[in-house]
Amino acid sequence: MERLSAEILVIGSGAGGAMTAAVLAERGRDVVVLEEGPDLDTSLLDSHSPEAFRTLYRHGGMTPILGPRSIGFVEGRCLGGSTEINSGFWQRLPPDSYYRWAVDALVDELTPATMEPLFERVERLLSVSPWSGGPPPRSSDVLRRGAEELGWRCVEVPRCQKTGASASPFAPGAKQSMQRTLLPSARAHGARVVPDCRVTQLVPARGRVTHVLAVRRDGATERRFRIDAEHVFVCGGAIQTPALLRRSGIRRNVGDNLCIHPMLKAAAIFDEAMEATDNALPLYQVKEFSPNVTLGGSVFTPGFLAVSLAADWARHAPVMADWPRMALYYAAVRGMKRGRVRALPWLRDGVLVRYPLSLADRKNLTLGLARLCRVLFAGGARAVVPAVRGAPVLRSFAEAEAWLAAPLPAADMDLSTVHVFSTCPMGENPDLCATDSFGRVAGFENLRVGDASLIPDSPGVNPQATTMALALRNAEQFLAGGGAGRAASPGPRGVAVVGAGS
């Protein structure tokens, strides 16, 4: 077993890990860096192509969250983590979350006044901006038109994107993921990023993590490492972070508070060609019913359409012939229940994720689907096909309203999610929280969490902005008062982003 040493290890190179590594490297800290997934140039890949699913996604994009009805979940496993595969939506933390977290999780020093400047700083780093590509795509515009017809609040969601005068914001590489932004910054300040390196265990003793065990793939062989570190930041994501902590015997309030945004899709058929495959990233969300229910457009390809129709393929397969005149949409809800993440000791890196869909979730999803049908018909749809087993092809809102009069059975809904969080909630509430208000794990001097695991409950918006602003806040707090340790010596430094996950 080879042996390395570092002042700081940052585990995971996604939104939280890349931010943490960049901040610490810029301030001259000595950090050695590893990432579980491969280092692939994602600007050369369409993030929704079969090749991307094979190479950038954990389990090829086929991770299930178990419950009365399994919920599909996708997770990046590559350098840059899930920022390489998501849509780059950017939404700040809603005001109600600050007050709820202060009361429920007893989070200290987290207010709009302290966080808004952090959001602004990160937005400049990621070139967060609205659509600048001329007229909006038809598949997005119908949602806006329908909302205007009904008098519902509809907003354009800005994105982490940077394009030239002739470049499309949909082009691979336009999205300002961690590969385009913070990882290069970390490297420029001495960071050394080691891909294909999986952390298998943190080794704790007397309130400290003494060292970390990792394995690096080198072709068909594996090299084993022991890494001694003064400080460890675990940023493997809301699934892999609690799994690694629990695998290492660290279990207090870890993996017990999983929150998600369950999402139910529907395909809409129009009289005109939608050209949805040319503009895969939607622009608008209907926020009239937020934070509990959000309506929006989904990524569209013929393959994604087939997956949506597969909820009742025998009935809905003929609809595929209309795909040029179709687009996909969703109703997403704030999950009201709490799930669990558990490490499976008999499987190498096995993780069991459970979320028991509640009656409130079912009611909100059913209501959300009804409202989605209403806005789509108002926008010009001539039919809507929900991703629900036994669903009819709906020809009017009156049909949809009658069919959705009662909550849909959980077993009939074809659910998915791209938002998971809250598995290591931060705060000072000892009955709920796994870390303090700045991410330090309870009972440990030198172990911190720095990803979406910290978010105490479901915020009802895309979590990337909150994750990155919290990582910036917590890294700077570590440097200001909680980051005692040796400074880096002059000359080249090593920053290792250690990837238990992405």
N, C-alpha and C positions, 0 to 999 in steps of 0.2 A: 504494500500500500504506500503510494506516494504521499508526502506530507507538505502542505503549503501553510502559509500564515498570512493574515491580513488584519488590519485594524477593524475593517467593517466588511461584512457580507450583506448583499442585498439580494433577496431570493425572488426571482421573477423579473422579466424585462418588459412587462406590459405597462399600462398607464401608471400604476403606482410605483412599480419597481424602477422604470426608466426615469421618472421624476425624482425619486429618492437618490438614485445613483448620480444623476446629473447635478443635483444640488450639492451633494457631498463631494463629488469630484471637483466641482468648480471652486469649492472652499478649501481644496488642497488636502482632503482626507485620503488616507491610504485604504483602498478598498479593492479586494480581488473578486472578479465577476464571472458567473456561470449562468447558462440558460438551458433548460431541458430540451427545447425544440431546436430545429436546424436553423442555420443562418441562410435564408433564401431571399433574393431580391424580389420583394413583393410588387415592385413597380412593373415587373415583367409579367405579372399574373393577373387575370381577372379573378377577383376574390370569390366569385360565385361559380367558377368553372369546376369541372370534375378534377382537373389537376390540382387546383387549390384545395379542394376538400381532401384529396389524398395526402397533401404535403403540409398544409398549414393548420389543419383542424385536428383536435384530439379525437381519436377513434373515428377519423374520417367524417366528423360531423354527426356521429350517431350515439351521443351520450344521452341515456334516458334518466329522467327524474321519476322515480317510482311512486305510485299512489293508486287510488281507485281507477285512474286513467293515466298511463305513462305520459309524461310531458317531454317532448323533444327539446334538447338543449345543445347549443353549439358553443365550443370553447376553443380559442386559438391555442396552438402549441407550436410556436415558432418564435424567432427573435422579434420582439415587438409585441408578442402576445395577441390578445383579441383586438387591439387597435389596428392590426393588419387585416382583419376580416370583417369588422363592423362597418356601419354606414357613416361613421364619423359625425353623428348627431351631437350637438352641443347644447345642453340645457342646464342652467344654473339651478342650485338647490332652491325649491319653493320656500317662501317665508314660513309657512306653517310647520315645516320640518324642524326649524330651529327651536321653536317653542315646545314642540312635542318631545324632541330629544332632551331638552333641558329638564323637562318634567319626568319623563319615563326613564331615561338612561342617566340622568344627572350629569350631562356633559358640561364641562366647564369651558369658559372662554370661547364659545362658538356662537357668534351672532352675525347678522347681516353686515354690521359695521366692520367686523374683523375679516369676514370671508369675501365680501365683494371685491376688495382690492386684489385678493389672491386670484379670483376668477379673471379679473382684467389682465393680470400679468400672464397667466397661462394662455389666455385668448390671443395675446400678442405673439407668444411663442409658437402657437399652432395655426396662426393666420385664420382664426375663426371668422367666417364671413357668410353673408346671405348668398343666394343664387345670383350668378352674374352671367348666365349663358343665354340671354335673350328671352324669348317667350317661354313660359314654363311648359314642361312636357304635358301632353294631353291627359295622360293617366293621373297626373297630379292636379291638373286644372279642374277636372270634373269634381274632385272633392271640394275644392275651394268654391266652385259655382254652387254646388249643392248646399254648402254651409251658408253662403250668402243668401240663397233662396229661402232658407229656414231662419235666418237671423242668428245663426250660431257663431260663436267665436272660433275663428280658424287662424292659425299662425303659421308663418314660414319658419322652419327650424333651421338655424344657422349650422354650418358644418366646419369641421377642421379641413380646410381645403385651400390650395394655392394653385392658381392656374394663370397661364399667360394669356395674351390677347387672343390667340388662336387655339388654345387648348380647351378641351371639354372638361368640366368638373367631374364628369363621369369616367374620365380616362384613368387607367391604372397609374398609380404614382401621384395623382393630383391630391389624394387624401393625405393630410399631414399626420401620418401615423408616427409611432415612436421610432421606426427606422429612418424616417425623414427628418426628425427633429431632435428629440432629447438624447437618443443613443449616440448620434454623431457628436452632440455637445459633450456628453460624458467622455467619449473617446478623445475629443480634442483637448480635454483637461487631464489626460493621462489614463483614462479608463481602459481596461483590457477586458473585452467581452468574450467569454468562452461558451460557444454553443454546444449542443448535444451533450450536456452535462446534467445529470439528474441527481438531485439531493435525496438521499434515502432516509436520513435520520439526523435530528439534532440531539446532541448528547448533553443532558443537563446534570448539574451537580451543585448543591448548596446555593440555589437561587441564581445560578448563572448557566448559560450555555457554554460549555468548555470547548467544544469543537463540533464540526459538522462532517458527516460522512456523505460522499458523493461518488457517482460512477459516470465516467465519460465514455461514450461510444466512439470507437476509432475503427471504422469499417466493421468487420465481423467480430472484433475483439472489444473488451471493456477494460478500462483502466480505473482502478479504485483510488480514491483520494481521502485523506483526512485533512480538514482545513481548520486551523486554529484561528479564532477571531476574538477581538475584544467586544465587538458589537455585531448583532445579527438582526437584519430587517427581513421579515418573511413577507413577500409580495407576490405569492403564487396565484392569487385569485380567490374568489369566495368559495370554491370547491377544493382546490389543491392546498390552500393554506391551512384550513382546519384539518384536512386529512394528514398533512405532514406533522402538525402539532400533536394530534392524537396518536399518530404512529410513533411519536417520540415520547409518549407518556404525559403530555401536557394537555389536560382535558377540562379544566375548570371553565365552564360556560363556553366551551369551544365546540362549534358544530351543532349547537342546540337551537339556533334561532334563525334558520334559513328563511329568507324572504325572497319572493320572486314577483315578477309581473307576468302572470299567465296571459297568453295571447291566443285568440281564436280568429282564424282567417276566413275570408270569403272571396270568391272570384266573381267579378262583375262582367257582364256582356253588354256591349254598346252597339249602336248602329254603324259607327264609323271606326276606322282602324285606329288603334291606340298607340302603336309604335312603342309599346312599353318595354320591349327588349332593347331598344336603342337607348333608353334613358332609365337605367335600372334603379337609380336612387330617387325615391320620392321626396317631395319638398314640404308638404303641409301636414299638419296635425289639427284635428278638431279638439279644442280644449274647453268646450262649453261645459263639460261634465267632469273636468279634472278637479282634484288629483285622482279620483277613484276610477274614472273611465277615460281612456284616450282613444281616439279614432285616427287612423292614418293609412298611408299607402305602403305597400310592401314591395320588396324586390321581386321583379317578375322575369322569369325565363319559362319556356315550355316545360322544362323539368320541374321547376317549382310549382307550376300550375298542376302538373300531374300529381305531385305529392299532395297538394291541397284536395284535389278531386278523389284521391285514393281513400279518403274517409268512407266513401261509398262508391267504389269504382264501378261496380256492376251497373249502377244507375246513372252515374255521371260521366262515364268514359266518352260517350258521344259528344259531350260538350267540348272536348279537345279540338274538334274540327273548327271551332270558332276562335281559336287562340289569338289570331291577329287582331281581333276586335275585343280582346279581354285584358284585364289588369287585376292585380291582387291587392286586397286591403285587409285591415285587421282592426279588431277591438282588443285593447290591452287594459288590464285592470290592476290596481294595487292589491296584491294578495293579502288576505286578512288572516290567514293561518300561519303557523310556523312549522318549518320542516327541519330535517336533520341531515348532517353529513357524518358518515362513519368510515373509518379506514377498515378494510378487510384484511386481517393479518395472514390469511391463508393464500392470498393472491398478491403477486408482485405489484405494488402500487395500486391495489384494488381499492375502489371507493364506492360506497353505497350512498346514494342520495335519495331522500324521500321527502315528498311534500303532499300532505293530505288535503286535497281541494275541499274547501269548506262550503257550506250552503250559501254563505255570503258571497264567496267567489263565484259560485254557479249563478246566483241571481245577477251579479254584476256583469258576468260574461253574457248571459242571456239578454239583459237590458242593453249591454254594449252592442251586441249583434243586431238587435232591433233598431237601435239608433244608427248603426252603420248602414243597414238596409235603407233606412229613411233618407239619409244624406246621399246615398248613391242613386236612389231613384230620383231624388230631387235634382241630382247632377246630370241625369240623362241616361242612366242604366236602363236596359230593357229586361234584364234578368239578373238575379243574384243567386250564386250557388254556395251555400255555407259549407265549411269543412266539418260537417256533422253527419254521423252515420244515420241514415234514414231520412235525411233532409230532402224536401222537394226542391225543384228548381222554382224559385220564387219569382213571380211575374209582376208583383206590385207590392207596395208597402202594406196594403190591407192584408194581403196573403201573409206577409212576414209577421205582422202584428198578431194575427190570429194564431199562427203556428208557434209563436214565441210567447204565448200568454202565460206559460208556467216555466219555471227554471228547467233548463235542459239537463238530462242525466249526465253525470260526470263521465260515465263509460262511453257515451256517444260522441263527445267532443274530441276533435283532433287538435290537441293543444301543443303549443310550443312556447319557448321563452328565450330571450337573449340577455335578460337582465337578472342576475342573481347577486345577493349581497347579504350582509348582516350575520354572518356565521361566527365572527369574533367581535361582537359589538363593543364600541368604545364608550367610556363614561365611568362614573364613580358609583354606579348602582351595583353592589356586590352580588345581588341576586340575578342580574342579567348580563353584566359586562365581563368580557374576557380580558380587556385592556383598560388602562386609564384613559383620560380624555385626549391623550396625545399618542396613543398606540402602544405604550409599553405594557407587555403582557404581565398580568397579575402574578406576583411572587418572584419576578425575575428582574435583575438589575440591567441586563444587557440584551434583552430580547424584545423586539418590537414587530408589530404588524403594520403594513403600509399599503393596503389595497381596499377593494370594495367590501371586504369582510368587516371593516370597521363601521360601516353605515348602520346605525342602530335599527332602522326599520325601512320599509318600502317608501321611497320618496315620491313615487308616481311619475318620475322622469328618467331619462337615460342617465345612468350613474357615472359615465366617464368624467364629466366635468367635476362632479363632487369628489370622486376618487382622486383626481389629480390635484385639486385645490387642497384637499386634506393632506395629501402626501407632501406638498410644498409646505404647508403650515407645520406639519409634524417634523419634517426634516430641519426646518429652520429653528423650531423649538429645541430640538436635539442639539443643534450646533450652539444655540445661545445659552442653554443651561443644563441640558441632560446629556451632552455628548462628550463628557470628560474622556480623555484618551490622548495618545501621542499624536502630534501633528505629522503630516507627511514630510519626509526629508526632501531637500531640493532635488530636482531632476525628475525623470519619468516616474509616474505613479501607476499602480494597478488598481482598477475598480472592477470587482467581479460581481456581476448580477447573477445570483445563484438561482437556478430555475427548478423548483419543485413542480411548478406548473407554469402557466403562461398568463 
